[in-house]
Amino acid sequence: MYECGSGVLRLQNLTGSEMDLAKPILVTGATGKTGRRVVTAIAKRGGAVRAFVRRAEVGPELRQAGASEIAVGDLTDNDSLKHAVQGAG
């Protein structure tokens, strides 16, 4: 979960505890307006970002925004999704 209120970034996992920034955080929708902001916000906080994208050619833009890894695939493709989440925090 990404929350940004009053200029404070709070990252929580689904259980409500703080995310482990030592593991890559998977961001789906990273090429969109909100997703790109999430990538940048996590990277600025010191987190490693794994951006999940459909097209590899957007990788350089996302690396410039702060993504440390690019995972290419589609949310409807179970194999690419499994690969993307492997090792993520």
C-alpha positions in Angstrom: 0.0 0.0 0.0 1.3 3.5 -0.9 0.0 6.4 1.1 1.1 9.9 0.7 -0.6 12.5 2.9 0.9 15.7 4.2 4.1 15.0 2.3 4.8 11.8 4.3 5.3 8.6 2.5 4.2 5.5 4.3 4.7 2.0 2.8 2.9 -0.9 4.2 2.4 -4.5 3.1 -1.1 -6.1 3.1 -0.8 -7.0 6.8 -0.3 -3.3 7.7 3.3 -3.7 8.8 6.1 -1.6 7.3 7.6 -2.9 4.1 11.1 -4.3 4.0 13.0 -1.8 1.8 15.9 -4.3 1.6 13.9 -6.5 -0.8 12.7 -5.2 -4.2 9.2 -3.7 -4.1 7.1 -4.7 -7.1 5.2 -1.8 -8.7 2.6 -2.7 -11.3 1.3 0.0 -13.5 4.7 1.7 -13.2 4.3 3.4 -16.6 1.2 5.3 -15.6 1.0 8.7 -13.9 0.5 7.3 -10.4 2.8 4.3 -10.8 5.7 6.4 -12.0 5.3 8.6 -8.9 5.2 5.5 -6.7 8.5 4.3 -8.3 10.2 7.7 -7.6 8.9 7.9 -4.1 10.0 4.5 -3.1 13.4 5.0 -4.7 13.9 8.3 -2.9 13.2 6.6 0.4 16.0 4.1 -0.4 13.9 1.2 -1.6 14.7 -1.0 -4.5 11.9 -0.9 -7.1 11.0 -3.7 -9.5 8.8 -2.1 -12.2 6.4 -4.6 -13.9 5.8 -3.5 -17.5 4.4 -4.9 -20.7 7.0 -3.4 -23.0 10.7 -3.6 -22.4 11.4 -0.3 -24.3 10.0 1.8 -21.4 12.7 0.4 -19.1 15.2 3.2 -19.5 12.5 5.8 -18.6 11.6 3.9 -15.4 15.3 3.4 -14.5 15.6 7.2 -14.7 12.6 7.5 -12.4 14.3 5.3 -9.9 13.5 1.7 -10.8 16.4 -0.6 -10.1 14.9 -3.6 -11.9 12.5 -4.0 -14.8 10.3 -7.1 -15.1 8.6 -7.5 -18.5 5.3 -9.4 -18.6 1.5 -9.1 -18.4 -0.8 -9.4 -15.4 -2.8 -12.0 -17.3 0.2 -14.2 -17.8 0.8 -16.3 -14.7 4.3 -17.2 -15.6 5.5 -13.6 -16.0 3.7 -12.6 -12.9 5.3 -15.4 -10.8 8.7 -14.4 -12.1 8.0 -10.7 -11.2 7.0 -11.4 -7.6 9.8 -13.9 -6.9 12.0 -12.4 -4.2 9.9 -9.2 -3.9 9.1 -7.8 -0.5 
